[in-house]
Each structure stands twice: as structure tokens, then as C-alpha cells.
Amino acid sequence: MTNKKKITLSIIMLGLLFLLFAFWYKYQYSMDTAKSFEVNTSKLERKLIIATQGSAFKNEITKNIVEFYQPDSIFIKVIDISSLSETDPQNWTALVIMHTWENWKPPIDVKAFIDRTQAYHNKIVVLTTSGQGSFKMKGIDAITGESKLENTASNTYLIIERLDPLLKP
């Protein structure tokens, strides 16, 4: 086999290995679609929307937040982050966005929402998870961390600590 053929074959093999790794990574670390639901009546004055992705970690935090605020007179709506394009922050007292840093950047739906709602950042609470636990969007005061189930209580506390001043009657 000539050197040219060996080099070409090596490049093809590296390309195939890279594609295989990319498919595995996407399968292993991609988020599920979050299940949408509502708690309490939409006629209530105070309204909280939680936009999230489906994962055991984010589902647990969502459950904790809902259980904490359910007894109050607060309408709570949980949506997948893909529905943020249909969300008008004017209609909500507070917004929680929980997302995973994917491919070295936030999900497109989250980035687009944050960019178009700059006037409402004071009522948005963001939780960004990543492998290193430190990535976040520039200019956003986000809570950051890793998606570890043992961290759900502390992250829930941090989110509620930021939500309370927004949701007080």
C-alpha cells in the first residue's frame, strides 16, 4: 500500500471515529423533553413559569420548587425550553430557566429567549448545568453547577432564595 493510500485511509478512520464519538456523546448526554403541566389556576395574580429540560436532576428540582410554592396562591406552569419562543415574560411574575450547557454553548432556544428579553432579566432565575459546573451565558447572573442528584436540595434552595422576593405578595 502506498503512503498516499495509508494517509487517506488513516484520515477516513479518524473521521469515522470522530463521528462515532459524536453520536455516542449526543446519545449519552442529550436532554429529554420536559413534560409540561400546570399547578393551581391561571386566574391567580402571581404566576411562575419553569422552563426546563428533562433529566432526573432537573425533574427533581422542578418537583421541589412546585411542592414549595403549590400551597401559595401562585399559578405554576412547567414547560420544555423549546417552548420559550412562545413565552412572553410580561405575562409572568417570575421565570425559572434550567438548562444544560451543550457543545460549549447554551441551547439555541434559551439563548434566543435571553437575548430577546433583556428588559426582564430582573425576574428570570437561570440554573445552568455543565460538566465542569461553571459555564454560563455572559451577562447573566446564573446559578451554575453539575447535574448531580446530591446537589438538588442546595440548587433548589438557591433558586427559591432568588424567587421569593419576586413572588412575595
Secondary structure as UniProt FT lines:
FT   HELIX           3..29
FT   STRAND          37..39
FT   TURN            42..43
FT   STRAND          46..52
FT   HELIX           56..69
FT   TURN            70..71
FT   STRAND          74..80
FT   HELIX           81..86
FT   HELIX           89..91
FT   STRAND          94..100
FT   TURN            103..104
FT   HELIX           108..116
FT   HELIX           118..123
FT   STRAND          124..129
FT   TURN            138..139
FT   STRAND          143..145
FT   HELIX           149..151
FT   HELIX           152..167
//
